[in-house]
Amino acid sequence: MPIHRRRVLLGAVAALGATALARYGSAAASSASGPAGLLEVATGWTAGPERSGLQALLAALKGRAPDVTFVAGDDSDPARSDLAARLADGPPPDSLRCSGGDELAELAPHLEPLDGLAAARGWTSPLPGALLPRLRAGGALYAVPAGARRTNLLWTNPQLLSAAGAAIPPRDTDALLARLRQVAATGTTPLAVGGPAEVLHLAETVLLAAHGPDAFAALWRPGGPWRTAEVTGALRTLDALLAFAAPPAPGADWTDAARLLGTGRAGYLLTGDWADTWLREDLGLRPGTDYGWSAAPGTGGLFQSRADVFALPRGARNRPAAIAWLDVCAGLDGQVALNGARAAVPARTDLSDATRTLFGPYARWSLDEWRTRRPVDSLTHGGLLAPRRRAAALAAARDFTGHRDVARLARDLAAL
């Protein structure tokens, strides 16, 4: 199956023939009864583990639609303004990825409801019930999930922590601060933090730990209760955590923080499951030996995540191919292929024991967590906020690294 990449342009489609991501099969092996032609999907998955996952997902698509030529549109703009304009003015991509929640709700006027298709094809029956609201807007289903990336994770360097006497995983933020003090006493940086996105990640982690899932979600609704002792205490914890972190270098991101952890220059890292692939493949470390993981302190009963969901725009030019794509994204084979290649979890919970053995040590633990913990949307990486509000939250976190004024940060977040 030919696969191409092109950039999504404002109100138009860029010329075809851009760089190929990968190729699976050929038209010569196709069936005349299935969909054919170009299928453009705006994913943004053009590098790293996400690209590997996309290629694995497309291998599953080959068997269902060998005559389809896949074109990966570019949705890399932080506010996705180009994509929004294409949805409004046309021509839209045939399908698109988003994070569900408010991000999906913002796009919903330009999307086709999927309730009928989902019922006929069994797309939602294997999903956790708590995930379904993140796929709906105004009561209608507008997306199907292909997988979930967990965000509330604490990564550790076991050897360093053992030497510092801090090997027991902290169950809450007070215990984490105590462990950080133990590591600091050895002269090693206790906590690795990347750029502003990682600071915002820390902020939502401490807010979630202090409030629980329902009160945390209420913060981001109009008139949310920001003038409370819980908010003040959580943001003071954020400030205390940053005091144990080396100041991030300009332009640093989570990979720089993960390198500090993996090379023994930091004891802890709070970031998402993408760290597993990077620590294993880029640094060649052994999961469970050279690095460890647990739920972020205070969030052990929750599976905070970014749901990777796919939708069907109104007016899709190749609707049959788009439906075949959604079938693969919702199907067991497609989800196992995608998420096995990127250390995320399938959204479905009906994996057999034999299928689970295909995943690595971290991912097998995460599969158990997905089945037993409550799904919660992420602010920094998920669809809890629409893109423009999320960008404003990121700006507030960036400013906080300079002024370190807890009251000002609370006002900035409340203003979202």
C-alpha positions in Angstrom: 0.0 0.0 0.0 1.6 3.3 -1.0 1.9 5.8 1.8 2.7 9.4 1.3 3.1 12.5 3.4 2.1 16.0 2.6 1.5 19.2 4.5 -2.0 20.4 5.2 -2.4 24.0 3.7 -4.9 26.6 4.6 -8.1 26.0 2.6 -6.3 23.8 0.0 -4.4 20.6 -0.5 -0.7 20.6 -1.2 0.6 18.9 -4.3 0.9 15.1 -4.1 4.2 13.2 -4.4 5.8 14.2 -1.1 8.2 12.0 0.9 7.0 8.5 1.4 6.7 7.2 5.0 6.7 3.6 4.1 5.1 1.2 1.6 3.0 -1.9 2.2 1.9 -4.1 -0.7 0.8 -2.9 -4.1 -2.2 -2.2 -6.2 -1.4 -5.4 -8.2 -2.5 -7.5 -5.2 -5.7 -5.6 -4.6 -9.4 -6.7 -4.7 -11.8 -4.9 -6.9 -14.6 -5.0 -4.2 -12.9 -2.8 -1.6 -12.3 1.0 -1.4 -9.6 2.5 -3.5 -7.9 5.8 -4.2 -6.3 8.4 -2.0 -7.0 8.4 1.7 -5.8 11.5 3.5 -5.6 11.3 7.3 -4.4 14.2 9.4 -2.4 12.5 12.2 0.9 14.5 12.8 2.5 11.1 13.3 5.5 11.6 11.1 8.5 10.9 13.4 9.6 8.7 16.3 7.5 6.0 18.0 4.3 7.5 16.6 5.5 7.1 13.1 6.5 3.5 13.8 3.0 2.9 15.3 1.4 4.5 12.2 3.4 2.2 9.9 2.3 -0.9 11.9 -1.3 0.3 11.8 -1.1 0.7 8.0 0.1 -2.9 7.7 -3.3 -3.8 9.2 -5.1 -1.5 6.8 -3.4 -3.3 3.9 -5.4 -6.4 4.3 -8.7 -4.5 4.4 -8.1 -2.0 1.7 -5.0 -2.8 -0.5 -6.1 -0.4 -3.2 -5.9 2.6 -0.9 -3.0 5.0 -1.1 -2.5 6.5 2.3 -1.6 10.2 2.6 -0.6 11.5 6.1 -1.7 15.1 6.4 0.3 17.4 8.8 -1.6 18.7 11.8 1.5 20.0 13.6 0.2 23.6 14.2 -0.3 24.0 18.0 -3.8 25.5 17.5 -4.5 23.4 14.4 -5.7 26.5 12.6 -5.0 25.1 9.2 -7.0 22.0 9.9 -9.9 24.0 11.3 -10.0 26.1 8.2 -10.0 23.1 5.9 -12.8 21.6 7.9 -14.8 24.8 7.6 -14.0 25.7 4.0 -13.0 22.4 2.4 -11.7 20.2 1.1 -11.3 18.3 4.4 -9.1 15.3 5.0 -10.8 12.0 4.9 -10.1 11.4 8.6 -8.3 13.1 11.3 -6.8 12.4 14.7 -7.5 14.4 17.8 -7.5 13.8 21.6 -11.2 13.6 22.2 -12.8 15.6 24.9 -13.0 19.4 24.4 -10.7 19.1 21.4 -13.2 16.9 19.7 -16.2 19.0 20.7 -14.6 22.0 19.0 -14.3 20.1 15.8 -17.7 18.3 16.0 -19.7 20.8 13.9 -17.6 19.7 10.9 -17.7 16.0 11.7 -20.1 13.2 10.8 -21.8 11.5 13.7 -20.7 7.9 14.0 -23.4 6.3 16.2 -25.0 4.3 13.4 -21.7 3.1 12.0 -20.4 2.3 15.5 -23.5 0.3 16.4 -23.4 -1.7 13.1 -19.7 -2.4 13.3 -19.2 -2.9 17.0 -16.7 -0.1 17.4 -17.4 0.8 21.0 -18.5 -2.4 22.6 -15.0 -3.5 23.8 -14.2 0.0 25.3 -14.2 1.1 28.9 -17.5 2.9 29.7 -15.6 5.8 31.3 -13.9 6.5 28.0 -17.0 7.0 26.0 -17.8 10.5 27.1 -14.5 11.6 25.6 -15.7 10.4 22.2 -19.0 12.3 22.3 -20.1 15.9 21.8 -23.7 17.0 22.3 -24.7 13.4 23.0 -23.5 12.1 19.6 -20.5 9.9 19.0 -17.9 11.6 16.7 -14.8 9.5 17.0 -13.4 6.0 17.6 -10.2 5.5 19.7 -7.1 3.7 18.4 -5.2 3.7 21.6 -4.4 5.7 24.8 -1.1 7.2 25.9 -0.8 7.3 29.7 0.5 10.6 31.2 0.4 10.3 35.0 3.6 8.3 35.4 6.7 8.6 37.6 9.9 7.2 36.1 12.8 6.3 38.3 16.5 5.4 38.2 16.5 2.4 40.6 20.2 2.2 41.2 20.5 5.9 42.1 17.4 5.8 44.4 18.6 2.6 46.1 22.0 4.3 46.9 20.1 7.3 48.3 17.8 5.1 50.5 14.8 6.3 48.5 13.8 3.0 46.7 10.2 2.8 48.0 7.8 4.3 45.5 6.1 7.5 46.9 2.3 7.1 47.2 1.6 10.8 47.5 3.3 14.2 46.8 4.5 14.6 50.4 6.3 11.3 50.1 7.7 12.3 46.8 9.1 15.5 48.3 10.7 13.5 51.1 12.4 11.2 48.5 13.6 14.2 46.6 15.3 15.5 49.7 17.0 12.1 50.2 18.4 12.2 46.6 19.4 15.9 47.0 21.5 14.9 50.0 23.7 12.7 47.7 24.6 15.7 45.5 22.5 14.4 42.6 19.7 16.3 40.9 16.5 14.8 42.3 14.0 15.6 39.6 14.5 15.9 35.8 12.2 18.5 34.1 12.3 19.4 30.5 10.6 22.5 29.0 7.4 24.4 29.7 5.2 21.4 28.6 6.8 19.4 31.4 6.2 22.1 33.9 2.5 22.2 32.9 2.5 18.4 33.2 3.8 18.7 36.8 1.1 21.3 37.5 -1.8 19.2 36.3 -0.3 16.2 38.2 -0.2 17.9 41.5 -3.7 19.5 40.9 -5.1 16.0 40.1 -3.5 14.5 43.2 -4.9 17.2 45.4 -8.4 17.2 44.0 -9.3 13.8 42.6 -10.7 13.4 39.1 -14.1 15.1 39.5 -13.0 18.2 41.3 -9.9 18.4 39.0 -12.2 18.4 35.9 -14.4 21.1 37.6 -11.4 23.4 37.7 -11.4 23.8 33.9 -15.1 24.6 33.6 -16.3 28.2 33.5 -16.1 29.6 37.0 -14.0 26.8 38.3 -13.1 26.9 42.0 -9.5 28.3 41.8 -9.5 30.3 45.1 -9.3 27.3 47.4 -6.8 25.9 49.8 -6.5 22.8 47.6 -5.4 24.8 44.6 -2.9 26.9 46.7 -1.5 23.8 48.3 -1.1 22.0 45.0 0.7 24.9 43.3 3.0 25.3 46.3 3.8 21.6 45.8 4.6 22.4 42.2 7.0 25.2 43.3 8.6 22.8 45.8 9.1 20.2 43.1 10.7 22.7 40.7 13.1 23.7 43.5 14.5 20.1 43.3 15.0 20.3 39.5 17.9 21.6 37.5 16.6 24.7 35.5 15.8 23.4 32.0 18.1 24.7 29.3 16.5 26.9 26.6 14.7 24.7 24.1 14.9 21.6 26.3 12.1 19.1 26.2 11.2 15.8 27.8 13.9 13.9 26.0 16.6 16.0 27.7 15.0 15.2 31.0 14.8 11.5 30.2 18.5 11.5 29.3 19.3 12.9 32.8 17.3 10.1 34.4 18.6 7.3 32.1 22.3 8.3 32.5 22.1 8.5 36.3 22.1 12.3 36.7 18.6 12.5 38.1 16.5 10.2 40.3 12.9 10.9 39.1 11.0 12.1 36.1 7.3 12.8 35.7 6.2 12.3 32.1 4.1 10.1 29.9 4.6 6.6 28.6 6.6 7.8 25.6 9.6 7.7 28.0 9.6 3.9 27.9 10.3 3.7 24.2 13.0 6.4 24.4 14.8 4.9 27.4 14.7 1.4 25.8 15.6 2.3 22.2 17.6 5.5 22.3 19.5 4.8 25.5 19.5 1.0 25.3 18.3 0.6 28.9 16.6 -2.5 30.5 13.0 -1.9 31.7 12.6 -2.8 35.3 16.4 -2.9 35.9 17.9 0.3 34.6 14.7 2.3 34.9 11.4 1.8 36.8 7.9 3.3 36.8 4.8 3.7 38.8 1.6 5.9 38.8 2.4 9.5 39.6 2.1 10.1 43.4 -1.5 10.6 44.5 -3.0 9.3 41.3 -2.7 5.6 41.7 -6.3 4.8 41.0 -6.4 6.8 37.8 -5.3 6.3 34.3 -4.7 9.8 33.0 -4.1 9.8 29.3 -4.3 11.2 25.9 -6.9 9.2 23.9 -5.8 9.0 20.2 -9.1 9.1 18.4 -10.1 9.3 14.7 -13.1 11.1 13.3 -14.9 11.3 9.9 -15.2 14.9 8.5 -18.3 15.9 6.7 -17.7 15.9 3.0 -14.8 13.5 3.1 -13.9 12.8 -0.6 -13.1 9.1 0.0 -15.7 8.1 2.6 -15.5 4.4 1.9 -11.7 4.4 2.5 -12.2 6.5 5.6 -14.7 4.0 7.0 -12.2 1.2 6.3 -9.6 3.3 8.2 -11.9 3.7 11.2 -12.6 -0.1 11.1 -8.9 -0.7 11.4 -8.4 1.9 14.1 -11.2 0.4 16.1 -10.3 -3.2 15.5 -8.2 -5.4 17.7 -5.4 -6.1 15.1 -5.0 -2.5 14.3 -4.9 -1.4 17.9 -2.4 -4.1 18.9 -0.2 -3.1 15.9 -0.3 0.6 16.6 0.3 0.5 20.3 2.7 -2.4 20.4 5.0 -0.3 18.3 4.9 2.7 20.6 4.5 1.4 24.2 0.9 2.7 24.5 -2.2 0.7 25.2 -5.1 -0.4 23.0 -8.3 1.3 23.9 -10.0 -2.1 23.7 -9.9 -4.2 26.8 -10.5 -7.6 25.2 -6.9 -8.6 24.5 -6.2 -12.3 25.0 -3.4 -13.5 27.3 -1.4 -14.6 24.2 -1.8 -11.1 22.6 -0.6 -9.5 25.8 2.7 -11.3 25.7 3.5 -9.4 22.5 4.0 -6.2 24.6 7.0 -5.3 26.6 7.3 -5.2 30.5 6.1 -1.6 30.9 3.2 -2.0 28.4 2.0 -5.3 30.0 1.8 -3.5 33.4 0.0 -0.6 31.7 -2.5 -3.0 30.1 -3.5 -4.2 33.6 -3.8 -0.6 34.7 -6.0 0.3 31.8 -8.4 -2.5 32.7 -8.6 -1.6 36.4 -8.1 2.2 36.7 -10.4 5.0 35.9 -9.7 6.8 32.6 -9.1 10.6 33.1 -8.3 13.1 30.4 -5.0 15.0 30.3 -4.7 18.7 30.1 -1.1 19.0 28.8 -1.3 16.1 26.3 -4.9 15.3 25.9 -8.3 16.7 25.1 -9.3 18.2 28.5 -8.9 21.6 26.9 -9.4 22.7 23.3 -6.1 23.6 21.6 -6.1 27.3 22.1 -6.9 27.0 25.8 -4.2 24.4 26.1 -1.7 26.8 24.4 -2.7 29.5 26.9 -2.1 27.0 29.8 1.3 26.2 28.4 2.1 29.9 28.3 1.1 30.3 31.9 3.4 27.4 32.8 6.3 29.0 30.9 5.8 32.3 32.7 5.7 30.5 36.0 9.2 29.2 35.6 10.3 32.8 35.6 8.1 34.5 38.2 7.4 31.5 40.5 4.4 33.3 41.9 1.8 30.7 42.9 -1.1 33.2 43.2 -0.3 34.6 39.7 -0.2 31.1 38.2 -3.6 30.3 39.8 -5.1 33.5 38.3 -3.6 32.7 34.9 -5.0 29.2 34.9 -8.4 30.4 36.1 -8.5 32.9 33.2 -8.5 30.0 30.7 
